[in-house]
Amino acid sequence: MYIGHIPEVGAYALKGLGISVPLLLIISAFSMLVGGGGAPLAAIALGRKDREEAERILGAGTFFLTVLGIFLPIIILNYSYF
């Protein structure tokens, strides 16, 4: 509401939010997918005193988050122009 009332640039600011917020939500959803699945599994492994398994799970989660952080924006930005 306040952004739309900014003199001279309010409409452009709302357009920018309309484009960037859905992209941010998509990237956040995929990040929560990895984190919400990996953290409980690592906690269960730590509860069993299986430190190697917990490290493997957390390493895989970190790897997938890195891959998503690199490729997901590229994919989204390529398809958003069409």
PDB file with SEQRES, HELIX, SHEET and CRYST1 records, atoms N, CA, C and O in Angstrom:
SEQRES   1 A   82  MET TYR ILE GLY HIS ILE PRO GLU VAL GLY ALA TYR ALA          
SEQRES   2 A   82  LEU LYS GLY LEU GLY ILE SER VAL PRO LEU LEU LEU ILE          
SEQRES   3 A   82  ILE SER ALA PHE SER MET LEU VAL GLY GLY GLY GLY ALA          
SEQRES   4 A   82  PRO LEU ALA ALA ILE ALA LEU GLY ARG LYS ASP ARG GLU          
SEQRES   5 A   82  GLU ALA GLU ARG ILE LEU GLY ALA GLY THR PHE PHE LEU          
SEQRES   6 A   82  THR VAL LEU GLY ILE PHE LEU PRO ILE ILE ILE LEU ASN          
SEQRES   7 A   82  TYR SER TYR PHE                                              
HELIX    1 AA1 ILE A    3  HIS A    5  5                                   3    
HELIX    2 AA2 GLY A   10  GLY A   47  1                                  38    
HELIX    3 AA3 ARG A   51  SER A   80  1                                  30    
CRYST1    1.000    1.000    1.000  90.00  90.00  90.00 P 1           1          
ATOM      1  N   MET A   1       0.818  -1.168   0.000  1.00  0.00           N  
ATOM      2  CA  MET A   1       0.000   0.000   0.000  1.00  0.00           C  
ATOM      3  C   MET A   1       0.875   1.249   0.000  1.00  0.00           C  
ATOM      4  O   MET A   1       0.621   2.200  -0.739  1.00  0.00           O  
ATOM      5  N   TYR A   2       1.896   1.233   0.830  1.00  0.00           N  
ATOM      6  CA  TYR A   2       2.766   2.415   0.902  1.00  0.00           C  
ATOM      7  C   TYR A   2       3.653   2.540  -0.333  1.00  0.00           C  
ATOM      8  O   TYR A   2       3.956   3.644  -0.786  1.00  0.00           O  
ATOM      9  N   ILE A   3       4.057   1.412  -0.861  1.00  0.00           N  
ATOM     10  CA  ILE A   3       4.943   1.445  -2.021  1.00  0.00           C  
ATOM     11  C   ILE A   3       4.234   2.060  -3.225  1.00  0.00           C  
ATOM     12  O   ILE A   3       4.845   2.809  -3.989  1.00  0.00           O  
ATOM     13  N   GLY A   4       2.982   1.759  -3.395  1.00  0.00           N  
ATOM     14  CA  GLY A   4       2.232   2.300  -4.520  1.00  0.00           C  
ATOM     15  C   GLY A   4       2.046   3.810  -4.455  1.00  0.00           C  
ATOM     16  O   GLY A   4       1.769   4.440  -5.477  1.00  0.00           O  
ATOM     17  N   HIS A   5       2.191   4.394  -3.288  1.00  0.00           N  
ATOM     18  CA  HIS A   5       2.009   5.839  -3.129  1.00  0.00           C  
ATOM     19  C   HIS A   5       3.309   6.623  -3.188  1.00  0.00           C  
ATOM     20  O   HIS A   5       3.296   7.831  -2.949  1.00  0.00           O  
ATOM     21  N   ILE A   6       4.420   5.991  -3.494  1.00  0.00           N  
ATOM     22  CA  ILE A   6       5.689   6.710  -3.636  1.00  0.00           C  
ATOM     23  C   ILE A   6       5.579   7.597  -4.874  1.00  0.00           C  
ATOM     24  O   ILE A   6       5.233   7.111  -5.951  1.00  0.00           O  
ATOM     25  N   PRO A   7       5.866   8.876  -4.738  1.00  0.00           N  
ATOM     26  CA  PRO A   7       5.729   9.769  -5.899  1.00  0.00           C  
ATOM     27  C   PRO A   7       6.655   9.359  -7.045  1.00  0.00           C  
ATOM     28  O   PRO A   7       7.826   9.046  -6.829  1.00  0.00           O  
ATOM     29  N   GLU A   8       6.132   9.365  -8.225  1.00  0.00           N  
ATOM     30  CA  GLU A   8       6.836   9.159  -9.498  1.00  0.00           C  
ATOM     31  C   GLU A   8       7.304   7.738  -9.759  1.00  0.00           C  
ATOM     32  O   GLU A   8       7.413   7.356 -10.925  1.00  0.00           O  
ATOM     33  N   VAL A   9       7.585   6.937  -8.747  1.00  0.00           N  
ATOM     34  CA  VAL A   9       8.102   5.585  -8.996  1.00  0.00           C  
ATOM     35  C   VAL A   9       7.244   4.500  -8.359  1.00  0.00           C  
ATOM     36  O   VAL A   9       7.619   3.328  -8.397  1.00  0.00           O  
ATOM     37  N   GLY A  10       6.118   4.853  -7.782  1.00  0.00           N  
ATOM     38  CA  GLY A  10       5.290   3.874  -7.076  1.00  0.00           C  
ATOM     39  C   GLY A  10       4.815   2.740  -7.961  1.00  0.00           C  
ATOM     40  O   GLY A  10       4.834   1.581  -7.546  1.00  0.00           O  
ATOM     41  N   ALA A  11       4.395   3.055  -9.163  1.00  0.00           N  
ATOM     42  CA  ALA A  11       3.911   2.010 -10.077  1.00  0.00           C  
ATOM     43  C   ALA A  11       5.038   1.070 -10.484  1.00  0.00           C  
ATOM     44  O   ALA A  11       4.832  -0.139 -10.590  1.00  0.00           O  
ATOM     45  N   TYR A  12       6.224   1.620 -10.713  1.00  0.00           N  
ATOM     46  CA  TYR A  12       7.368   0.782 -11.090  1.00  0.00           C  
ATOM     47  C   TYR A  12       7.801  -0.096  -9.918  1.00  0.00           C  
ATOM     48  O   TYR A  12       8.197  -1.246 -10.107  1.00  0.00           O  
ATOM     49  N   ALA A  13       7.722   0.452  -8.714  1.00  0.00           N  
ATOM     50  CA  ALA A  13       8.092  -0.339  -7.536  1.00  0.00           C  
ATOM     51  C   ALA A  13       7.135  -1.508  -7.342  1.00  0.00           C  
ATOM     52  O   ALA A  13       7.561  -2.606  -6.986  1.00  0.00           O  
ATOM     53  N   LEU A  14       5.848  -1.277  -7.573  1.00  0.00           N  
ATOM     54  CA  LEU A  14       4.878  -2.369  -7.456  1.00  0.00           C  
ATOM     55  C   LEU A  14       5.091  -3.431  -8.532  1.00  0.00           C  
ATOM     56  O   LEU A  14       4.921  -4.623  -8.275  1.00  0.00           O  
ATOM     57  N   LYS A  15       5.458  -3.004  -9.719  1.00  0.00           N  
ATOM     58  CA  LYS A  15       5.757  -3.978 -10.782  1.00  0.00           C  
ATOM     59  C   LYS A  15       6.965  -4.819 -10.403  1.00  0.00           C  
ATOM     60  O   LYS A  15       6.977  -6.030 -10.627  1.00  0.00           O  
ATOM     61  N   GLY A  16       7.978  -4.185  -9.829  1.00  0.00           N  
ATOM     62  CA  GLY A  16       9.164  -4.917  -9.396  1.00  0.00           C  
ATOM     63  C   GLY A  16       8.839  -5.939  -8.320  1.00  0.00           C  
ATOM     64  O   GLY A  16       9.350  -7.059  -8.350  1.00  0.00           O  
ATOM     65  N   LEU A  17       7.994  -5.561  -7.371  1.00  0.00           N  
ATOM     66  CA  LEU A  17       7.576  -6.508  -6.335  1.00  0.00           C  
ATOM     67  C   LEU A  17       6.751  -7.643  -6.919  1.00  0.00           C  
ATOM     68  O   LEU A  17       6.884  -8.795  -6.506  1.00  0.00           O  
ATOM     69  N   GLY A  18       5.902  -7.315  -7.876  1.00  0.00           N  
ATOM     70  CA  GLY A  18       5.069  -8.339  -8.499  1.00  0.00           C  
ATOM     71  C   GLY A  18       5.876  -9.386  -9.234  1.00  0.00           C  
ATOM     72  O   GLY A  18       5.445 -10.532  -9.363  1.00  0.00           O  
ATOM     73  N   ILE A  19       7.040  -8.999  -9.715  1.00  0.00           N  
ATOM     74  CA  ILE A  19       7.908  -9.945 -10.417  1.00  0.00           C  
ATOM     75  C   ILE A  19       8.826 -10.688  -9.454  1.00  0.00           C  
ATOM     76  O   ILE A  19       9.007 -11.898  -9.589  1.00  0.00           O  
ATOM     77  N   SER A  20       9.404  -9.992  -8.492  1.00  0.00           N  
ATOM     78  CA  SER A  20      10.432 -10.594  -7.656  1.00  0.00           C  
ATOM     79  C   SER A  20       9.884 -11.457  -6.520  1.00  0.00           C  
ATOM     80  O   SER A  20      10.511 -12.456  -6.166  1.00  0.00           O  
ATOM     81  N   VAL A  21       8.744 -11.108  -5.942  1.00  0.00           N  
ATOM     82  CA  VAL A  21       8.229 -11.869  -4.801  1.00  0.00           C  
ATOM     83  C   VAL A  21       7.858 -13.311  -5.187  1.00  0.00           C  
ATOM     84  O   VAL A  21       8.214 -14.221  -4.439  1.00  0.00           O  
ATOM     85  N   PRO A  22       7.174 -13.573  -6.291  1.00  0.00           N  
ATOM     86  CA  PRO A  22       6.910 -14.978  -6.638  1.00  0.00           C  
ATOM     87  C   PRO A  22       8.186 -15.784  -6.888  1.00  0.00           C  
ATOM     88  O   PRO A  22       8.252 -16.959  -6.528  1.00  0.00           O  
ATOM     89  N   LEU A  23       9.186 -15.172  -7.493  1.00  0.00           N  
ATOM     90  CA  LEU A  23      10.450 -15.878  -7.708  1.00  0.00           C  
ATOM     91  C   LEU A  23      11.118 -16.204  -6.381  1.00  0.00           C  
ATOM     92  O   LEU A  23      11.652 -17.298  -6.202  1.00  0.00           O  
ATOM     93  N   LEU A  24      11.088 -15.269  -5.465  1.00  0.00           N  
ATOM     94  CA  LEU A  24      11.659 -15.485  -4.139  1.00  0.00           C  
ATOM     95  C   LEU A  24      10.915 -16.597  -3.407  1.00  0.00           C  
ATOM     96  O   LEU A  24      11.541 -17.408  -2.724  1.00  0.00           O  
ATOM     97  N   LEU A  25       9.608 -16.647  -3.537  1.00  0.00           N  
ATOM     98  CA  LEU A  25       8.829 -17.697  -2.883  1.00  0.00           C  
ATOM     99  C   LEU A  25       9.135 -19.077  -3.459  1.00  0.00           C  
ATOM    100  O   LEU A  25       9.181 -20.060  -2.720  1.00  0.00           O  
ATOM    101  N   ILE A  26       9.343 -19.155  -4.764  1.00  0.00           N  
ATOM    102  CA  ILE A  26       9.684 -20.444  -5.385  1.00  0.00           C  
ATOM    103  C   ILE A  26      11.036 -20.935  -4.880  1.00  0.00           C  
ATOM    104  O   ILE A  26      11.180 -22.106  -4.528  1.00  0.00           O  
ATOM    105  N   ILE A  27      12.021 -20.053  -4.845  1.00  0.00           N  
ATOM    106  CA  ILE A  27      13.353 -20.434  -4.373  1.00  0.00           C  
ATOM    107  C   ILE A  27      13.299 -20.812  -2.894  1.00  0.00           C  
ATOM    108  O   ILE A  27      13.943 -21.776  -2.481  1.00  0.00           O  
ATOM    109  N   SER A  28      12.543 -20.067  -2.097  1.00  0.00           N  
ATOM    110  CA  SER A  28      12.414 -20.383  -0.675  1.00  0.00           C  
ATOM    111  C   SER A  28      11.717 -21.726  -0.460  1.00  0.00           C  
ATOM    112  O   SER A  28      12.084 -22.474   0.446  1.00  0.00           O  
ATOM    113  N   ALA A  29      10.726 -22.034  -1.275  1.00  0.00           N  
ATOM    114  CA  ALA A  29      10.010 -23.304  -1.131  1.00  0.00           C  
ATOM    115  C   ALA A  29      10.933 -24.491  -1.383  1.00  0.00           C  
ATOM    116  O   ALA A  29      10.883 -25.479  -0.651  1.00  0.00           O  
ATOM    117  N   PHE A  30      11.764 -24.405  -2.400  1.00  0.00           N  
ATOM    118  CA  PHE A  30      12.698 -25.492  -2.659  1.00  0.00           C  
ATOM    119  C   PHE A  30      13.744 -25.609  -1.554  1.00  0.00           C  
ATOM    120  O   PHE A  30      14.155 -26.716  -1.207  1.00  0.00           O  
ATOM    121  N   SER A  31      14.170 -24.497  -1.008  1.00  0.00           N  
ATOM    122  CA  SER A  31      15.125 -24.526   0.098  1.00  0.00           C  
ATOM    123  C   SER A  31      14.511 -25.163   1.337  1.00  0.00           C  
ATOM    124  O   SER A  31      15.171 -25.934   2.034  1.00  0.00           O  
ATOM    125  N   MET A  32      13.252 -24.844   1.613  1.00  0.00           N  
ATOM    126  CA  MET A  32      12.575 -25.456   2.762  1.00  0.00           C  
ATOM    127  C   MET A  32      12.332 -26.944   2.532  1.00  0.00           C  
ATOM    128  O   MET A  32      12.303 -27.729   3.480  1.00  0.00           O  
ATOM    129  N   LEU A  33      12.158 -27.324   1.281  1.00  0.00           N  
ATOM    130  CA  LEU A  33      11.987 -28.737   0.958  1.00  0.00           C  
ATOM    131  C   LEU A  33      13.223 -29.534   1.376  1.00  0.00           C  
ATOM    132  O   LEU A  33      13.106 -30.589   2.000  1.00  0.00           O  
ATOM    133  N   VAL A  34      14.386 -29.032   1.035  1.00  0.00           N  
ATOM    134  CA  VAL A  34      15.634 -29.722   1.374  1.00  0.00           C  
ATOM    135  C   VAL A  34      15.898 -29.646   2.875  1.00  0.00           C  
ATOM    136  O   VAL A  34      16.229 -30.653   3.501  1.00  0.00           O  
ATOM    137  N   GLY A  35      15.753 -28.458   3.450  1.00  0.00           N  
ATOM    138  CA  GLY A  35      16.026 -28.296   4.870  1.00  0.00           C  
ATOM    139  C   GLY A  35      15.032 -29.017   5.756  1.00  0.00           C  
ATOM    140  O   GLY A  35      15.403 -29.589   6.781  1.00  0.00           O  
ATOM    141  N   GLY A  36      13.766 -28.991   5.360  1.00  0.00           N  
ATOM    142  CA  GLY A  36      12.735 -29.653   6.161  1.00  0.00           C  
ATOM    143  C   GLY A  36      12.817 -31.164   6.112  1.00  0.00           C  
ATOM    144  O   GLY A  36      12.282 -31.844   6.988  1.00  0.00           O  
ATOM    145  N   GLY A  37      13.476 -31.693   5.105  1.00  0.00           N  
ATOM    146  CA  GLY A  37      13.652 -33.141   5.024  1.00  0.00           C  
ATOM    147  C   GLY A  37      14.957 -33.608   5.619  1.00  0.00           C  
ATOM    148  O   GLY A  37      15.022 -34.675   6.229  1.00  0.00           O  
ATOM    149  N   GLY A  38      16.009 -32.808   5.444  1.00  0.00           N  
ATOM    150  CA  GLY A  38      17.332 -33.230   5.907  1.00  0.00           C  
ATOM    151  C   GLY A  38      17.555 -33.047   7.392  1.00  0.00           C  
ATOM    152  O   GLY A  38      18.202 -33.884   8.021  1.00  0.00           O  
ATOM    153  N   ALA A  39      17.037 -31.975   7.970  1.00  0.00           N  
ATOM    154  CA  ALA A  39      17.274 -31.695   9.382  1.00  0.00           C  
ATOM    155  C   ALA A  39      16.694 -32.777  10.304  1.00  0.00           C  
ATOM    156  O   ALA A  39      17.388 -33.215  11.221  1.00  0.00           O  
ATOM    157  N   PRO A  40      15.452 -33.221  10.095  1.00  0.00           N  
ATOM    158  CA  PRO A  40      14.939 -34.286  10.968  1.00  0.00           C  
ATOM    159  C   PRO A  40      15.695 -35.605  10.810  1.00  0.00           C  
ATOM    160  O   PRO A  40      15.915 -36.325  11.784  1.00  0.00           O  
ATOM    161  N   LEU A  41      16.088 -35.914   9.574  1.00  0.00           N  
ATOM    162  CA  LEU A  41      16.856 -37.147   9.371  1.00  0.00           C  
ATOM    163  C   LEU A  41      18.199 -37.083  10.071  1.00  0.00           C  
ATOM    164  O   LEU A  41      18.643 -38.070  10.657  1.00  0.00           O  
ATOM    165  N   ALA A  42      18.852 -35.925  10.015  1.00  0.00           N  
ATOM    166  CA  ALA A  42      20.126 -35.766  10.711  1.00  0.00           C  
ATOM    167  C   ALA A  42      19.927 -35.838  12.220  1.00  0.00           C  
ATOM    168  O   ALA A  42      20.761 -36.408  12.924  1.00  0.00           O  
ATOM    169  N   ALA A  43      18.843 -35.272  12.722  1.00  0.00           N  
ATOM    170  CA  ALA A  43      18.567 -35.327  14.159  1.00  0.00           C  
ATOM    171  C   ALA A  43      18.314 -36.763  14.617  1.00  0.00           C  
ATOM    172  O   ALA A  43      18.741 -37.161  15.701  1.00  0.00           O  
ATOM    173  N   ILE A  44      17.619 -37.532  13.786  1.00  0.00           N  
ATOM    174  CA  ILE A  44      17.375 -38.937  14.129  1.00  0.00           C  
ATOM    175  C   ILE A  44      18.692 -39.697  14.161  1.00  0.00           C  
ATOM    176  O   ILE A  44      18.921 -40.504  15.062  1.00  0.00           O  
ATOM    177  N   ALA A  45      19.557 -39.447  13.185  1.00  0.00           N  
ATOM    178  CA  ALA A  45      20.859 -40.124  13.163  1.00  0.00           C  
ATOM    179  C   ALA A  45      21.703 -39.723  14.370  1.00  0.00           C  
ATOM    180  O   ALA A  45      22.387 -40.568  14.947  1.00  0.00           O  
ATOM    181  N   LEU A  46      21.667 -38.461  14.757  1.00  0.00           N  
ATOM    182  CA  LEU A  46      22.414 -38.038  15.940  1.00  0.00           C  
ATOM    183  C   LEU A  46      21.828 -38.660  17.204  1.00  0.00           C  
ATOM    184  O   LEU A  46      22.563 -38.978  18.139  1.00  0.00           O  
ATOM    185  N   GLY A  47      20.515 -38.834  17.235  1.00  0.00           N  
ATOM    186  CA  GLY A  47      19.893 -39.498  18.378  1.00  0.00           C  
ATOM    187  C   GLY A  47      20.326 -40.945  18.512  1.00  0.00           C  
ATOM    188  O   GLY A  47      20.363 -41.482  19.619  1.00  0.00           O  
ATOM    189  N   ARG A  48      20.654 -41.586  17.393  1.00  0.00           N  
ATOM    190  CA  ARG A  48      21.165 -42.958  17.404  1.00  0.00           C  
ATOM    191  C   ARG A  48      22.670 -42.998  17.628  1.00  0.00           C  
ATOM    192  O   ARG A  48      23.274 -44.071  17.612  1.00  0.00           O  
ATOM    193  N   LYS A  49      23.276 -41.834  17.837  1.00  0.00           N  
ATOM    194  CA  LYS A  49      24.734 -41.703  18.021  1.00  0.00           C  
ATOM    195  C   LYS A  49      25.498 -42.117  16.765  1.00  0.00           C  
ATOM    196  O   LYS A  49      26.636 -42.579  16.846  1.00  0.00           O  
ATOM    197  N   ASP A  50      24.869 -41.948  15.615  1.00  0.00           N  
ATOM    198  CA  ASP A  50      25.494 -42.266  14.334  1.00  0.00           C  
ATOM    199  C   ASP A  50      25.940 -40.961  13.677  1.00  0.00           C  
ATOM    200  O   ASP A  50      25.255 -40.423  12.807  1.00  0.00           O  
ATOM    201  N   ARG A  51      27.086 -40.470  14.104  1.00  0.00           N  
ATOM    202  CA  ARG A  51      27.583 -39.175  13.644  1.00  0.00           C  
ATOM    203  C   ARG A  51      27.926 -39.189  12.148  1.00  0.00           C  
ATOM    204  O   ARG A  51      27.703 -38.198  11.453  1.00  0.00           O  
ATOM    205  N   GLU A  52      28.459 -40.291  11.660  1.00  0.00           N  
ATOM    206  CA  GLU A  52      28.829 -40.370  10.241  1.00  0.00           C  
ATOM    207  C   GLU A  52      27.600 -40.252   9.338  1.00  0.00           C  
ATOM    208  O   GLU A  52      27.644 -39.584   8.305  1.00  0.00           O  
ATOM    209  N   GLU A  53      26.514 -40.898   9.727  1.00  0.00           N  
ATOM    210  CA  GLU A  53      25.282 -40.826   8.941  1.00  0.00           C  
ATOM    211  C   GLU A  53      24.717 -39.404   8.961  1.00  0.00           C  
ATOM    212  O   GLU A  53      24.256 -38.900   7.937  1.00  0.00           O  
ATOM    213  N   ALA A  54      24.757 -38.763  10.125  1.00  0.00           N  
ATOM    214  CA  ALA A  54      24.266 -37.383  10.234  1.00  0.00           C  
ATOM    215  C   ALA A  54      25.097 -36.446   9.362  1.00  0.00           C  
ATOM    216  O   ALA A  54      24.548 -35.566   8.698  1.00  0.00           O  
ATOM    217  N   GLU A  55      26.408 -36.630   9.361  1.00  0.00           N  
ATOM    218  CA  GLU A  55      27.267 -35.792   8.521  1.00  0.00           C  
ATOM    219  C   GLU A  55      27.008 -36.041   7.047  1.00  0.00           C  
ATOM    220  O   GLU A  55      27.059 -35.110   6.243  1.00  0.00           O  
ATOM    221  N   ARG A  56      26.733 -37.277   6.684  1.00  0.00           N  
ATOM    222  CA  ARG A  56      26.418 -37.600   5.293  1.00  0.00           C  
ATOM    223  C   ARG A  56      25.110 -36.930   4.870  1.00  0.00           C  
ATOM    224  O   ARG A  56      25.017 -36.389   3.768  1.00  0.00           O  
ATOM    225  N   ILE A  57      24.118 -36.966   5.729  1.00  0.00           N  
ATOM    226  CA  ILE A  57      22.825 -36.348   5.428  1.00  0.00           C  
ATOM    227  C   ILE A  57      22.980 -34.833   5.306  1.00  0.00           C  
ATOM    228  O   ILE A  57      22.472 -34.231   4.361  1.00  0.00           O  
ATOM    229  N   LEU A  58      23.675 -34.220   6.255  1.00  0.00           N  
ATOM    230  CA  LEU A  58      23.858 -32.767   6.207  1.00  0.00           C  
ATOM    231  C   LEU A  58      24.715 -32.353   5.011  1.00  0.00           C  
ATOM    232  O   LEU A  58      24.488 -31.297   4.419  1.00  0.00           O  
ATOM    233  N   GLY A  59      25.692 -33.175   4.658  1.00  0.00           N  
ATOM    234  CA  GLY A  59      26.501 -32.887   3.469  1.00  0.00           C  
ATOM    235  C   GLY A  59      25.683 -32.956   2.197  1.00  0.00           C  
ATOM    236  O   GLY A  59      25.845 -32.126   1.302  1.00  0.00           O  
ATOM    237  N   ALA A  60      24.798 -33.951   2.112  1.00  0.00           N  
ATOM    238  CA  ALA A  60      23.928 -34.070   0.943  1.00  0.00           C  
ATOM    239  C   ALA A  60      22.969 -32.885   0.871  1.00  0.00           C  
ATOM    240  O   ALA A  60      22.717 -32.356  -0.212  1.00  0.00           O  
ATOM    241  N   GLY A  61      22.433 -32.465   2.018  1.00  0.00           N  
ATOM    242  CA  GLY A  61      21.543 -31.308   2.038  1.00  0.00           C  
ATOM    243  C   GLY A  61      22.251 -30.038   1.606  1.00  0.00           C  
ATOM    244  O   GLY A  61      21.698 -29.233   0.857  1.00  0.00           O  
ATOM    245  N   THR A  62      23.474 -29.861   2.079  1.00  0.00           N  
ATOM    246  CA  THR A  62      24.260 -28.689   1.674  1.00  0.00           C  
ATOM    247  C   THR A  62      24.550 -28.717   0.180  1.00  0.00           C  
ATOM    248  O   THR A  62      24.483 -27.690  -0.495  1.00  0.00           O  
ATOM    249  N   PHE A  63      24.873 -29.897  -0.329  1.00  0.00           N  
ATOM    250  CA  PHE A  63      25.131 -30.031  -1.761  1.00  0.00           C  
ATOM    251  C   PHE A  63      23.890 -29.677  -2.580  1.00  0.00           C  
ATOM    252  O   PHE A  63      23.973 -28.928  -3.553  1.00  0.00           O  
ATOM    253  N   PHE A  64      22.737 -30.225  -2.178  1.00  0.00           N  
ATOM    254  CA  PHE A  64      21.506 -29.947  -2.925  1.00  0.00           C  
ATOM    255  C   PHE A  64      21.109 -28.487  -2.837  1.00  0.00           C  
ATOM    256  O   PHE A  64      20.613 -27.923  -3.813  1.00  0.00           O  
ATOM    257  N   LEU A  65      21.321 -27.860  -1.680  1.00  0.00           N  
ATOM    258  CA  LEU A  65      21.017 -26.432  -1.563  1.00  0.00           C  
ATOM    259  C   LEU A  65      21.935 -25.607  -2.459  1.00  0.00           C  
ATOM    260  O   LEU A  65      21.498 -24.624  -3.056  1.00  0.00           O  
ATOM    261  N   THR A  66      23.189 -25.996  -2.556  1.00  0.00           N  
ATOM    262  CA  THR A  66      24.122 -25.296  -3.444  1.00  0.00           C  
ATOM    263  C   THR A  66      23.706 -25.459  -4.900  1.00  0.00           C  
ATOM    264  O   THR A  66      23.705 -24.492  -5.663  1.00  0.00           O  
ATOM    265  N   VAL A  67      23.356 -26.676  -5.280  1.00  0.00           N  
ATOM    266  CA  VAL A  67      22.910 -26.927  -6.653  1.00  0.00           C  
ATOM    267  C   VAL A  67      21.631 -26.146  -6.957  1.00  0.00           C  
ATOM    268  O   VAL A  67      21.506 -25.536  -8.019  1.00  0.00           O  
ATOM    269  N   LEU A  68      20.686 -26.170  -6.021  1.00  0.00           N  
ATOM    270  CA  LEU A  68      19.451 -25.405  -6.220  1.00  0.00           C  
ATOM    271  C   LEU A  68      19.732 -23.911  -6.295  1.00  0.00           C  
ATOM    272  O   LEU A  68      19.120 -23.199  -7.092  1.00  0.00           O  
ATOM    273  N   GLY A  69      20.648 -23.440  -5.475  1.00  0.00           N  
ATOM    274  CA  GLY A  69      20.980 -22.019  -5.475  1.00  0.00           C  
ATOM    275  C   GLY A  69      21.620 -21.563  -6.772  1.00  0.00           C  
ATOM    276  O   GLY A  69      21.513 -20.395  -7.145  1.00  0.00           O  
ATOM    277  N   ILE A  70      22.277 -22.466  -7.450  1.00  0.00           N  
ATOM    278  CA  ILE A  70      22.926 -22.113  -8.716  1.00  0.00           C  
ATOM    279  C   ILE A  70      21.963 -22.283  -9.893  1.00  0.00           C  
ATOM    280  O   ILE A  70      21.821 -21.378 -10.716  1.00  0.00           O  
ATOM    281  N   PHE A  71      21.306 -23.437  -9.973  1.00  0.00           N  
ATOM    282  CA  PHE A  71      20.540 -23.757 -11.168  1.00  0.00           C  
ATOM    283  C   PHE A  71      19.098 -23.260 -11.144  1.00  0.00           C  
ATOM    284  O   PHE A  71      18.559 -22.912 -12.195  1.00  0.00           O  
ATOM    285  N   LEU A  72      18.467 -23.216  -9.989  1.00  0.00           N  
ATOM    286  CA  LEU A  72      17.070 -22.795  -9.941  1.00  0.00           C  
ATOM    287  C   LEU A  72      16.870 -21.357 -10.413  1.00  0.00           C  
ATOM    288  O   LEU A  72      15.957 -21.119 -11.204  1.00  0.00           O  
ATOM    289  N   PRO A  73      17.670 -20.388  -9.976  1.00  0.00           N  
ATOM    290  CA  PRO A  73      17.493 -19.035 -10.522  1.00  0.00           C  
ATOM    291  C   PRO A  73      17.730 -18.956 -12.029  1.00  0.00           C  
ATOM    292  O   PRO A  73      17.048 -18.208 -12.730  1.00  0.00           O  
ATOM    293  N   ILE A  74      18.692 -19.726 -12.523  1.00  0.00           N  
ATOM    294  CA  ILE A  74      18.958 -19.730 -13.959  1.00  0.00           C  
ATOM    295  C   ILE A  74      17.744 -20.258 -14.722  1.00  0.00           C  
ATOM    296  O   ILE A  74      17.331 -19.677 -15.725  1.00  0.00           O  
ATOM    297  N   ILE A  75      17.182 -21.358 -14.242  1.00  0.00           N  
ATOM    298  CA  ILE A  75      16.015 -21.937 -14.903  1.00  0.00           C  
ATOM    299  C   ILE A  75      14.828 -20.988 -14.837  1.00  0.00           C  
ATOM    300  O   ILE A  75      14.148 -20.769 -15.839  1.00  0.00           O  
ATOM    301  N   ILE A  76      14.580 -20.429 -13.671  1.00  0.00           N  
ATOM    302  CA  ILE A  76      13.440 -19.523 -13.509  1.00  0.00           C  
ATOM    303  C   ILE A  76      13.602 -18.280 -14.390  1.00  0.00           C  
ATOM    304  O   ILE A  76      12.648 -17.851 -15.039  1.00  0.00           O  
ATOM    305  N   LEU A  77      14.784 -17.714 -14.413  1.00  0.00           N  
ATOM    306  CA  LEU A  77      14.984 -16.507 -15.204  1.00  0.00           C  
ATOM    307  C   LEU A  77      14.909 -16.787 -16.700  1.00  0.00           C  
ATOM    308  O   LEU A  77      14.449 -15.938 -17.463  1.00  0.00           O  
ATOM    309  N   ASN A  78      15.356 -17.970 -17.130  1.00  0.00           N  
ATOM    310  CA  ASN A  78      15.243 -18.303 -18.562  1.00  0.00           C  
ATOM    311  C   ASN A  78      13.793 -18.466 -18.989  1.00  0.00           C  
ATOM    312  O   ASN A  78      13.427 -18.047 -20.087  1.00  0.00           O  
ATOM    313  N   TYR A  79      12.960 -19.067 -18.146  1.00  0.00           N  
ATOM    314  CA  TYR A  79      11.565 -19.280 -18.497  1.00  0.00           C  
ATOM    315  C   TYR A  79      10.703 -18.046 -18.240  1.00  0.00           C  
ATOM    316  O   TYR A  79       9.599 -17.951 -18.776  1.00  0.00           O  
ATOM    317  N   SER A  80      11.181 -17.105 -17.434  1.00  0.00           N  
ATOM    318  CA  SER A  80      10.355 -15.936 -17.152  1.00  0.00           C  
ATOM    319  C   SER A  80      10.355 -14.942 -18.316  1.00  0.00           C  
ATOM    320  O   SER A  80       9.509 -14.049 -18.365  1.00  0.00           O  
ATOM    321  N   TYR A  81      11.287 -15.087 -19.242  1.00  0.00           N  
ATOM    322  CA  TYR A  81      11.329 -14.183 -20.383  1.00  0.00           C  
ATOM    323  C   TYR A  81      10.419 -14.627 -21.510  1.00  0.00           C  
ATOM    324  O   TYR A  81      10.186 -13.860 -22.445  1.00  0.00           O  
ATOM    325  N   PHE A  82       9.892 -15.858 -21.448  1.00  0.00           N  
ATOM    326  CA  PHE A  82       9.052 -16.371 -22.530  1.00  0.00           C  
ATOM    327  C   PHE A  82       7.607 -16.240 -22.218  1.00  0.00           C  
ATOM    328  O   PHE A  82       6.763 -16.626 -23.026  1.00  0.00           O  
TER     329      PHE A  82                                                      
END                                                                             
